[in-house]
Amino acid sequence: DAIARIRAALPGSEIVNLSQRDVAAPAAMLTDRQQEILGHLLDGLSNKEIARKLGLSHFTVRNHVSNILRMMGFNCRRTMRRALGSRSSRAGYPPRLVA
């Protein structure tokens, strides 16, 4: 699903103009787990939320996120979400109110 989002963001091309970085090729090299985490990142979930969903340590998720961003050539998840498009209405990561 994450790969499909990347391809949709790049109609007719395999390259997105982010300092001429090839984004689709590194995404294809991600492991299944990293692709799953990338999908949750595009949904706007935090590392802790992803960890809870997948039954992982948030430290493990942090490491996966760092590797994903590095492999895809992004400095931060916000830049990645802007380039690839968000699947969530949570743009900007607004705080949540808990009753």
Secondary structure by P-SEA (a helix, b strand, c coil): caaaaaaaaccccccccccccccaaaaaaccaaaaaaaaaaaacccaaaaaaaacccaaaaaaaaaaaaaaaccccaaaaaaaaccccccccccccccc
